Amino acid sequence: MKKLFFPVVLLFCFVVSKAQYFQTGEDPASIKWRQINTTNFQIIYPDYYETQAQKLTWVLEKVYNYGGHSLKHKPKKISVILHTQTVKSNGLVAWAPKRAEFYTTPHQDIYPQDWLEQLALHEFRHVVQVDKINSEIPGLIKAILGEQGTALIFGGYLPWWFIEGDAVATETALSKYGRGRFPSFLMEHKAQVVEKGIYSYDKAYNGAYKDFVPNHYKLGYYLVGNGRLKYGTEIWDSVLTNVGRQRFLAFSPFNSTLKKFTGKNKVQFYHAVFDSLKTVWTEQDKKYSSASFQKVSGENVRFTSYKYNHWLNDSLIISYKTSLDKIGRFVSIDRYGNEKDLFFPGTIFNESVDYRENILVWSEQVPDPRWSHSGKSLIRILNLNNKKKAEFYPEFKGFSPSISPDKSSVALVETDFSNNYFVSVYSVPSGELLHRFQSKNNNYFFSPEWLNKNEIALVVLTKNGKKLAKINLRTNDMEILVEKDLGEIKQLIFEGNSLYFISSYSGKNGLYSYNLNDKNIRYLYEPRFGAEYPAISANGKILLSNYTSDGFSLIKLEEISPVAITSVQRAKYFLADALAKQELGIPDFDAPDTLGYRSKKYNKTAHLLNFHSWAPAFVDVNSYEITPGASIMSQNKLGTAETILGYKWDVTEETGQFYARYTYKGWYPVLSFEVSKGNRASQYYQIRQTKNEQGEVIHQDTTLQDFTWKITSAQANISVPFTLTRGPFNRLIQPEVQYEYTGYKHNPSTPDNFFKGNYQSVTYRLYYHQLLKQASMDVYPDFGIVLDGYYQHSPSGETNLGNQSVLQSILYLPGLMKNHGIKIYGGIQDKNVSESFSFSDVVRYPRGWGRISTTEMYTVGTDYKFPIFYPEWSLAGLLYLQRVKASFFGDFARLKGNVYDDGKIVGRYTKDISSVGLEITGDVNFLRFYAPASIGLRGSYLPELNNMYFDLLFSVNFSSL
């Protein structure tokens, strides 16, 4: 068992190591950077972001004294990089290299607290987690591996539910809100457990294709929070301490420590927590009495949700539908429940769809063509009657558009690069800015809704939570309508004299109304688990998305019994409040008017190198190569420069080469340089003869003679990746030029007739793809094209490689059934070969065939891939099989080439080769590692040889991390 165990662990560790090295993207080259250095943080930010950077520094320093209390740890100084031009809202902490990254644009789904404060609370807890591991692991591991040693232990031994659940528990305990007081965050597990029961641990952690599984943030909050509730904060402090101190390659220090505290391993602990929650939730559910409603949406086989609803008329509903087996689309639903797909939009920002009679408007994400840390929001407008479209880009990042009563303008929430927040009004369809409102305190806004041509109701974020308010465009004044803390407030709808909205006041997201005349708030509908996306028809019919374990279904309320909010008990969050009592309190983020942190220029050129990790082996995570030798890795903090230096030893040849690669992504073109120098080795047969005095051969031996030669290789590459994604299609076009040099020199053992000299080549490449977005159950995109063209030649050098032209293409089409897919491959390759050398083949051969020397090749191949079944089988934590797929394939190629005799061309040949076969693959999580692997077997029948060949298939999907 031990002989098997250690190779498996070493392979697993390399897979985990690969997951640690990731480059999140690049900011525009035009940005000039500054930095603030304190005892605990280095804040790196664009020069125009000075005011907010000063504030964030204050917030982080405040968090520093609170965020590590329950883990009994204060971390060492860390760099925090601020991405201010992206339309994404996120944050992360990474090790190798060590840094935190904040995406500073708030989104419409944030809980009632400043976005930068939310980021600081959550992400700093991750800093505490990983730095605590780093402080506990043996110094030998850090000395041998550098920062990747810490990343390896952290990512390899801690489950994601703990990593994220602990951070969510901390953000909740250290604030008045946090996701632990967010009913929409809590309801998914409750609905699943009450209606479907408790999933297996492997399914709950690694997910599933055929069922919706709440993510590891939500799973982790329940597990980490209830662990702290029952065993105190010492449980997770001890877990981290012992994971850090464990002997290298120990099997499960997390489990062993958890068992010391609880008497249970993590699987048993999971079931114990959710068995207890099931008892509580089942009792609560028994007491629920539903108001009368009619289900409008039909029955769906898979988890399906209807959002952003609208009455187009009394008999036709428009909704945005998402499901596991099909990408998001707008649909119409008639009075009989019949659905019709209308169109497939691009990536819609959360809470950013609105209607006005026959007009639909939404805000869609458009990435920057080159810079992944930049992007725009595109306001798109559709007339549902005549299908006329319009669109415009607002000046800043725009969310949550709202159409004016006369349909001539759109109000939206805007954020500029410096986190100034506005409600802006743009004309339709020209996109001309008509008005812009900013509050005196620069409050953030949500869910604007027109009351009349001069007034807009909205939700405003204040120090005391979210408030219902309205602004007057004539006077530029803002009035708070309701001072009462209603918890989460969103999705305002104005009808008659009332504002309808969703609030979490009762502990569930339910429907409320605020009457503008009598100023009273009424509770209109209490859902079983949660309800969102109200739509009110002209005659008062109310449509809602009602959450169940199968998603948000559409319901129409049959009767309403409004209840004054004074009769509604405000929610109490027992777990959140208990966690708060274990902390030092809530940090006070109120800052003085003037903050005096000293800032200075951050020089990009001076910080191109940041060596963070090394190893007594040659590790190249880009090519999945790990060989004996040594290596040292660098990545700068801005993520634009990557360096690897090393020495790799070939065990088979017993030779070594020095290696260096440098990649720079901070300019519009991506530049990459690579060089290697060392020895190679081979063997040849040598005939040794023994002759007599007359010169006659009396004995002859054939011996295998070893020899080596010196080789120097250099490569320079320049490429420009243009992202042209719009709508439901992901598009990329990338021109690329690459120069290569390879030189050979003789050693004393090198035969005289062995090649000596050099050859050089230049490759020109143009790549393009247009791929329809995929649903999680899809095996291929339902539609897509890939085009890839090469031209290679030898412009100079002592040896001519000839030239080669290549064109490859792939066409994706839908299969006969849902989630089936067809892939059609085609390739053309034309070579002009020299006497001794030629370029390597690029076009794909029929599967099962080896390489054959050609000058021309024409090849086609077809795959029909489909899921067979979804077993969700677990094997003692070693593997979890989620899905089994099959693919029938057929390949054909026509080859043409030269016929040689004694090194000379004596003719030409034409040969047809083909293969047909079947691939069976399974999507598997090994050792509960979060990124799924695909493993399987391919059988290929080669008719021309009347033979069968088999290949093992294996890959890891790191993009899922």
N, C-alpha and C positions, 0 to 999 in steps of 0.2 A: 504493500500500500504506500509506503514512504517513497519508493522508487517512482511511483506514479504521481504522488502528491506534489513533490517539489517542481518537476517540469510544468505541471498545470499551474501552480502558483506563480512561477516565473513568467509564463505566458500571460496570465491574468495581470500581473504587475506591469508588463509592458503595455498591455491594452489600457490599463488605468493611466499609465504615464502618458500615453498618446492623448488621453482626454484632458490632461492638465495643460498641455501646450495649446493655447488657442489665442488667436489674434482677433479681437472683436471688430476691427475695422479701422478706417482712417478718417481724420478730420480734414477739412479743406486746407490746402497748402498755404492759402493766403492768411490764415490765422496767425497772429503774433501772440506768444504765450507769456504769461507771468506766473509767479509762484509766491506763496506765503509759507514761511517755515515757522512752526512752533515746536515746542518740546515733543509733541505727540503726533503731529501731522505735517505733511508737505502737500499743500493744495496747489494744483497745476491747472490753469484756467486761461481762456482767451482774455486779452487785455481789456476788452470792453465790458467784462463781467466783474469788474473790481468790487462794486457795491455788494453784489450778491455773494461773491467769494469771501468778503469780509464777514458777512452775516453767517455764512456756512461754517467758517472757521470758528466763530463764536459758538455755534450750535454743536459742532463736533467736540470742542473742548468741554462743553457742558455734558454731553453724552459720555465722554470719556470717564467721568467720575461715577457714572451710573451703570453703563452698559455691561461691565464685567463683574458686577457685584455677586450675582448668584452663581458665577463660575469661579469666583475667588481669583480673578486674574486681571491684570492691567497690561495691555500689550505694548510692544515696542513701537516706535515711530513707523508710520506707513504713508505712502503717497496716495493721494486721491486725485484722479484726473476727471475733469468736468467736460462732458460733451454737451454743448449748448445749442448746436444747430440741428440736431436730429429731431425728428417728429416722434421718436420712440420715447417711452417712459419706462425707465428700468434702472437697475443698479446691480453691481456684482462685485465680488471680491475674488481675486485669483492669486495663486502662488506659483511661481516659476513663469514669469517674474512676479514678485510680491507687489500688489497694488490693489486699490479699489477704483472702480469707475462708476460715475454717476451720470445718468442721462437726465438732464435738469428740467425738461419740459413736462409739466403736470398733465395728467389725462383726466377725463371726465368721470372716471370711476374711483378716484382717490377717496379715502375716508376723511372725516372732518378734521383734518390737520394739515398744516403747511407741507407741501410736497418735499422740500429739502429736509425738513425735520423728520418726515417719515423715512426718507432714504437714510439719514444719519442713524436713526434708531435701529433700523433693520440691518443695514450693511455693517455697522460697527459691531453688532453682535457676531457676524461672520468673522470679522477681524479678530475678535476675542477668541472664538472657537479655534481658528487655525493657528493663531499665535500661541495659544495654550498648548496645542499639540507640539508646535515647534519648540516650546520651552521644555517639554518633557521628553522628547525622543532622545535616544543616546547620541552623544556628540559624534560618535563614529559614523553614524548614518549621514549626518549633515556634512561631515568632513569628506566622505566618499562621494556623495551625490549632490550636495548643495541644496538649493531650495526645492528641487524636484523630490528630494527625499521626504521633506515634510508634506508636499503635495501628494506623494504616493501613499503615505500612511493615512492622510486625511481622506483622500478620495477612495482608497481601497478598503478601509475598515469602518467608516462611518456611513450608515444608510442616509439617503437623501431626506427621508422623512425626519430624521433627527436634525440634520443641518438646517433645513428650512423651518421645521416646526419649532425648534428652539428660538430662531430669530423672530418668528411670528409671535410666539409666547412673550418674548422680551418686548417687542414693539407694543404689544397690548398692555403688558404690565407697567410700562413706563409712559403711558399716555392715557388720556381720557377715553380714547376710542381704540384704534388698532383693529386689525382684522378679526381678532377674537371677540369683538363686539359688533360684528358685521353679519346680520342674519343671512345675507346672500352667500357669505363665505361658509357659514355653518350648516346650511340647510341640505346640502347635497348628500352628505353622509347620513343625516337623519332620514331623508326620504328613502335612500337605498336600504338602510337597515330595517326600517319599519315595513317597507313594501316588498323587498327582495331578500332580506336577511343579510348576514355578515359574509362577505367574500373571504376566500382563502387569503392568507398573508401574501402569497406571491402575486395574486391578482390585484390585491389592494395596493401593493407596492410597485409592481412592474406594469400594471395596466392590462388592457385587453383590447382586441379589435372589435369584437361583436357587442360589447357592452361599454357604456360610459363608466369610467372609474374616476372619482374625485382625485385631484392631483396631490403630490406629496407635501405641499404646503398645508393643505387641509388635514390630511392624514396625520402629519407630524404635529400639528397644533393639539389635536386630541391626545396623541400618545405622549408627547413631551409634557403637555400641561397636566394631564392626569397623573403622570409619573411624579411630577413636582408636588401635586396636590396630596398624594398618598405618602410619598417617601421624602419629601422636602427637596430643597435645591441640591443637596449633597449627592443625589443619585446621578445627575448628569455631570456634575463636577468630577465625581469619581470615575465615571465612564471615560471622559476625555483624558483624565490623568493616566488611567491605566492603558488606554489605547496608545497614548504617546510613549509610555514606558515599556510597552510590550516588547518581547523579543522579536527581532526582525523575522518576518514570515510566519509569525504565530497565526493560528488558524482563525480564531474569532475572539479577540480580547473584548470587543463590544458585548458579545453574548455572555462571556464569563463574568464580567463586572455586573451586568444587568441581573444575572442570576444570583449574585451575592446579595444584592439589595432586595430583589423581589421573589427569589426562588423560581424564577421563570426565565426562559430564553426569550428572544425578541418575538418569536412566533406566538408563544404562550402568553407573553405580555400583551401583544396585540389583541388576542382573543379575550383575555381577561378584561381589558379596558372596554372593548366594544360589547362584550356581554353585559357589562354594567350599564353602558350607555343605552343598550337596547331595552333593558328593563325600564329605565327612566323614560325613554322616548315612547315606548309602547304605552305606558300609563298616560303620558301626556296626550297621545293620539286618541286614546279611548274617550277622553273628555272633549275632544273637538267635535263641534256641531257645525256642519257646513251650511251656508246659505244656498238657496236653490239656484242652479245654473244649468245651462245647456252647453254641452261640448260641441264646438264648431268644427274643429279640425278632425280629420279622419284618423283611422288606426294606422300606425306605422310600425313596421317590423323592428326597426332599429331606433336607438335613442335619437329623438328629433325635437328640435325647438323652433317655436314661432316667436319672432321678436319684431319690434317696430311695426305695430299694427295700425291699420287705418280703414275706416268705412269709406269706400269710394262712393257707394250709394247704399240704399237699404238692403240690397241683396248681394252685394259684392264686397269682399274684404281683400285688402292688400297686406301682405306680411313678408318679412324676411325669414326664410326657412334655412336652417342648418341641420345636418345629420351626419352620422358616421360614414354613410355610404355614398354621399354625394356632396359636392362643394356648395357653398352658400349661394342662394339665389332668391330673388323676389318672386313671389307667387301670388296668384289670385285664387280666391276660394268663394264659390257660389253658395247659395242658401242650402244646397244639398250636400255640401262638403266636397264637391268636386274641385280638384286643384289643377292649375295650369302654370307652368313655369313661364315667367315673363322675361327675365334676363339675369345674367350673372355679372354682378359688379366686381370691382377689385377689392382691395383690403379696406374695409370700412372701419373708421375709428369708432371705439365704443361710445354709445350714447350720442351718435352723430347722424341721425336720420329724422326727417320731419316731413309732414304732408300739409297741404292746404287744398282741400277739394281735389282737383285732378292733377295737382302738381306735387311731385316727389323731389326732395332735395337731400343730398347726403354729402359727407366729407370723406374723401378717399385718400389713402396714403400713396404718394408717388416718390420713390427713392431718387436720390441724386444720381445722375449717370455715372459718376466716378467715386464719390466720397460716401462710404457707407455710414458715416456719422453726420450725414446731412440729408435733407429731404424736404419735401413740400407737402402741403395739404391741397387737394384739388376739390373745389366745390362743384358738384355735378347736379344738374337739374333735368328732370324728365317730365314732359306732359304725358300723363297716362292715357289721354284720349287720342291725341294725334301722333304720339311717339316722338315729337320734336325734342331735341336735346340741346342743352347749353352747358357751358362750364367756364370757370375762371379760377385763377390762382389768387387768393387773398395776399395782401402785402406780407403778413406774418403767418405763423402756423395757426390754422383755423379749425375749430371743432364745434360740434353741436349747432348746426345751422337751423334757423327758424324763418319760415316764410311770412312776410307781412300780410295783413288782411287783404290788401289790394293786389298781392302777388307781384309787386314791382320791385321788391327788394328783399334781401336776406340779412338777418342779424346772426352773428356768430361770435363765439368766444375766441379771442386771439391772444397769443403769447409771442413776444418777440425774443430775440436771442439773449436779452438781458433779464428775462423773466419779468417784464412789464406785462400786466394783464389788462385786457380791454374787452368791451362789448362793441363790436364794429358793425356798421350797416353798409352793405354794398348793393348797388343797383343790379337788376337782372334784366337782360343777360350780359350787359357790358362789363360788369365787374368793377365799376367805378366806386371809389370810396365816398360815401355820403356823410357818415358821422362816425365818431369814435369816442367812447366813454371810458374813462379810467377813474376809479375811486381814489379818494385822498390817501387811503392807506394801502393802495395797490392790492386790493382784495382779488382773489381768484373767483371766477364765476362759473356757473353750471346751468344748463338747461334753459336758455332764454325762450320766452313764449310771449308773443305779441298780445297785448290787451286791447290796443287800438293803434291808430297810426302814429301816436306820439309816446306811448308807454309800453314798456317791456317788463314783464315779470321774469324773475330769475331766482336762482339760489346763489347766495353769496357766502363765501368761506370767511368766517371771522375767528378771532381768538377763542370765542365761546362756542364754536361749532358752526354748522351750516344753518343759514337763516333764509326764510322766504322774504323776498324784497322786490322792489320795482324801481326802474329808472325812468326819468322823464327826459326825452330827447330834446325838448325845447329848452328846459331850464338846466339840463345837465346835472340834475340832482338825483340822489338815491335815497329811498325810504325803506327802512326795515318794516315789513308787514307783520311779522310774528317774531317776538323775542323769545318765545318758548323754545327750549332745546328739543327738537323733534327727531334727533338722531340723524340717520341717513335720510336725505331728501333728494328726489330726482324725478325726472320724466313729467314735467309740468304740462298740463293740458288745460286750456281755457275754453269754457263753454258756458253760455248764459252769463250769470254773475259769479261763477265759481271757478276757482283754480283747483283742478284735480291733480293729485300727485301721489307718488309712492313714498312711504316713510317706514322706517324700522322702529318706530316708537314703541310698539307693543312687544317687540322681540321677533316679529316676523315682518317681512316686507309686505305691507298691505296697502289698500287703496284708501286715501283720505281726500277731503275737500276743504277748501277755505273759501268762505263766502265773503266777497269783497264789500258787501253792504253791511251785514251784521257782524262781520269780523270773527265769526265762529268757525272752529275747526271740527269736522265730523269724521268719524271712522265709518267707512262705507262697506268694506269687505275684509274679513279676516280669512286668509287662506289656510289650507292644511299645513303647507310647508313654506310657501312664498308665492307672491304674485307680482308681476311687473308689466310694463308696456301697455298702459291703458289707452283705449280709443273710445271717444264719446261721439255718437252720431248726432245729427241735427235734432232728432226727435228724442234724444236722451238715452238711447241704448248703449250699454257699457260693455266693452270688449276687453278681456284681460288675457295675459299669458300666465297660466297657472302651473306652478312647478310640481312635477312628479318625478319618480325615479327613472322615468322614460323620457324626461325632458320637459320643456315648457309646451303644454298643450293650449289650444285656444278655447276660451269659454266665453259665453255671453251670460251676464247676470240676469236672472229672471225677476228677482225681487231684491230690494235694498231696504235694510232697516238701519238708518243712520244712527250712530251713537255719538253723543258729545264726547270730545276728547277728555273732558274732566272725569268721565266715567271709565276711561280706559287706563288700566294700570301700566305704568311705564316699565319697560323690560329691565330685569336684573340679570346680569351675566355672572353667575356664581363662580365659574372657573376663572374668568378674567379678573374678578375682584380678589379671589384667593391668591392668584399669581402676583397681583399688585402688592399685597401685604408682605410678600417675600422679598420685595425690593426696597430701595432706600427712599422711594417716593417718585414723584414726577418731576423731571428737570424743568426749571424755569428758563424758557428760551427768550424772554424779553431782554432785548439788547439795548444798550445806551444809544443815543442818537448818533454818536460818532464812535466808530471803532478804529483803533489805531494800529492794527497789525501791519508790520512792515512788509511791503511787497517789493519784488524786484523782477527783472526780466528773466525768463526761462529760455536759455539759448538751446535751440533744437540741435544745432551742429555739435555743441559741446557734450551733448547727452545721447549721441547715437549708439554708443556701446554701453551695455548694462549686463555684464556677465553674472548670471544668476545660478546656473547649474552646471554640473560636470559629472563624469562617470568614468570608472575604469573599464569602459567598453565604448565602442563607437555606436552612438545612437543617432539615427536619422529618422525622426518621426514622420517626415514627409513621404519617405519611401518605405516606411515600416521595416527599416533595416536595423538590425542589432548584431554586431560582430565583435570579436575580441579587439581590443585596442584601447583608445582613450578619446574623450571628447569634452568640449566645453561649449556652452550655449549662451548666447546673448540675445535679448530683445529689449529695445528701449521702451520707456514708460508710455510713450505716445503710440506705440504699436506700429511704427512705420519702418523700423530697421531690425532685421534678424540676421544673426551671425552664428555659424557653427564652425569650429576649428577642431581638428582631430587627427588621429592616426588609426587606420584600420588594418587589421591583420587577417590575411586569407589563410585559414587553417589548412585548406586542401593544398594550396600552392606553397605554403610556408613563406609568403612574401608579404610586405606591407607597403602602404602608401600614406603620405601626408595629404590632408584634405582640408579645404577651406571653401565656405560658401557665404556670400553676403547678398542680402535682398533689401532693397529700399523701395518703400511704397508711399513715400511722402510727397512725391511729385505726381503730375498727371500720368506720365508713363511709369510703369513698374519696372525697375532695373534689378537684374540679378546677375551675379558673377560667381563663377565656380572654378576652382583649380585643384588638381591633384597631381602628386609627383611621387614616384617610388619604383618598385620592381614588380614584374610579373614573372611567372614561371610556367614551363611546360616540359614536355619530353619528346624525344624522337628516337627512332630505332637506328642503331649504328651497327654496321657489319664489320667484325674484326676477323682478319684472315692471318693464318700462320703458313708461311711458305718455306720450302726447303731451299738448298743451295742452288738448285736449278730454277728457282722462281715458281715452282709449282705449288698450288694451294693444297696443303695437306690437312688443314683444319679450319673450320669457319664457325664463328659464334655471332649470334644476333643479340645485342644488348640494348637495354632501354637507357638512354642517356638523358640526364636532367640538364636543363639550361635555364637561364634567366635573361631578362632584358630590362632596360630602363624605359619607363613610359611617363610622359608628361601630357596631361590633358587640361584644357582650359575652355571655358564656355562663357559667353556673354549673351544675355537675353533682354529684350525690351518688349513690353506689351502694354496695351491700354485696354483694360476691361470696361466696356460701356454697358451699364445696366439700363435697359430701356423698358422696364416693366410698366405696364399700364393695364388697367382693368384686370380681368381674370387670368391674363397670360404673364408668365415670367419670361422676360426677354433679355438676352445678353449677346453682344457682338464684341469680339476681341481680336484685333489685329496683333500680330506678333512677329518679331524677327529674332533669329538666334544664330550666333556665330560660334563655331566649334573648331578647336585645334587639337590635334593629337600627334605627338612626336615620339619616335622610337629611336633608342640608342642601344648599342651592343654592350654587353658585359663580356668579360673574358670567356665565359662559357657559351656565349651565343654563337650558333653556327654562322658561317660566313654568308650563306645564301638566305639567311633570315632577313626579313624586310628591315630596311634602315632608312630613316628619313621622316617625313611628316605628311599628313594630309589635313586639309582645311575644308570646311563646308559652311554654307549659309542656308538657313531654312526660313522661308516666308510662309506664314500661316494666317488664315482668316477663319475664325470660328463664329458660328451663330446658332442660337437656339431660341425657339418660341414654344413654351410648354404650358399647357393649361394646368392650373392649380389642381392638386390631388386631394381627394377625400382620404381620411385615414385608412379606409378599407380598400382603396384602389391599389392595384399592383403596378399599373402604369398610368400615366396621364391619359385622359380620354381623347385628347388630341395634342399633337405636338410635332414639331419638325426640328431636326438638327442637321446643320450643314458644316462640314469641316474640310477645308482645302489646304493643301501643302504644295510648295515647290522648293526643291532642294537641289543645290549644285555646288561645285567646287570651283570657286573663282581663282584660286591660287594654291600654292603648295607643291611639294615635290611629287605627289601622287594625285592623280585625277580620279575622283569617285564617280565621275559621270554626272548625271542629273536624274531627278525623279519628280514626277507630277502625281498628285494624289487628290482624289475627291471622295469623301465619304458622306453618307446621309442616313438619317433614321426618320421614319415616319411612325407616329403613334396613332392608333385608331381604337375606338371602343370595341369590346368583344360582343359576343352574342347575348351575354347576360350582364347584369350590373356587377361592377368591380372586376370583370374580366378585361383583358387588354391584348391588343395586337401590336407587335413591333416588327417593322419591316426595315431591314438593313440593306444598303447598297454601297458598293465601293468599286472605284476604278483606280488602277495604279499603272503607271507607265514609266519604265526605266530605260535610260541609256547607260549601259555599264562600261566600265573601263576594263583593261586587261586583267587586273588583279583584285580590284575592290569594287564594291557597290554599296549603295545605301541600304539600310535595313528596311524590311517590309513594314508598311504601316497598315495596309488594308487587312482586314480579318480573313483568316483562312476558314474553311468549313471546320466545324468542331470535330475533334478527333484526329485531324490530319496534322502532320508535322510540316515544317517549312521546306519548300522546293525552290530552287533557283529559277527565277522568272525575269522576263523583261516586260511582260504585260500580264495584268490580272484583272478579271471582271468577276465580281462576286455579289451574290444576293443571299439574304437569309431572312427567315420569318419565324417569329415566336408567337405562340398563343399561350398566354399565362393566365392562370385563374387560381383562386383559393379553393382548396378541397374541403377543409373543415377547420374549426377553431377549438382544439382540444383543451387548452388551458390545463395541461398536465404539469405537475410538479414532482420533482425527485429529490426529496430531502435537502432542499436548498442548493443542490448542485446545478440543476437546470430547471427552467420553466418554459415549456413549449406553448407558444401562443397561437401560432397559425402554421398550417401545412399548405404549401402551394405546389402546383404542377405546371410544367411548361412543355408543350410539344414544339419541336423545332425542325426546320429543314434548311439546309445550306447547300449552295451550289457555287462553284467557281470554274471559270475557264482560264487556264494558264497557258501562256505562250512564252517561249524562251529559246535560248541558244543551245545547240548540241556541240559539245566539245570533244576533241580527240587530241590527246597530248598537249593540252592547254590552248589549242587553236579551235576557232569556230568552224565547224564543218557542216552546219545545217541549222534548221529550226524545228521546234516541236510545238504541237498544240495538244493539250490534255484537259479533259473535263474530270473534276472530282466533286464529290458530294457527300453529304451525311444527313441522316435523319435520326431523331432520338427523343429522349424524354429527360427532363430534369425534375427531380423531387427535392424541394428545399423546405426547411422549417425555420420559422422565426423564433429564436431562443434567447433567453437571458441566462447566461452562465454565472454561477455563484452570486446570483441576485445583482449582478452589475447592471446599472440602469440602461446603458446603451445596448439595444438588441443586436444579436449576431444572426446571420443567416448561414445555415450549414445544410449540406445536402450532397446528392450524388447525381452525376450526369452519365447517362448511357448513350453512346453514339454508335450507330451502325453505318459502316462505310461500304456502300454497294460495290464499288470498283475493286475492293479488296476482299469483299465477303467476310468482313471481320467486325467484331465489336470492341469498343474501347470505353473505359470507365474513368471518370475524373471525380475527385472530391472537390466540393465547392465550399468556400468559407469567406465571409466578409463581416465587418462590424459597422453599424450605422452610427457614427459619432455625431451626425447632425441632430440626432434626437436629444442630445444632452442640453 
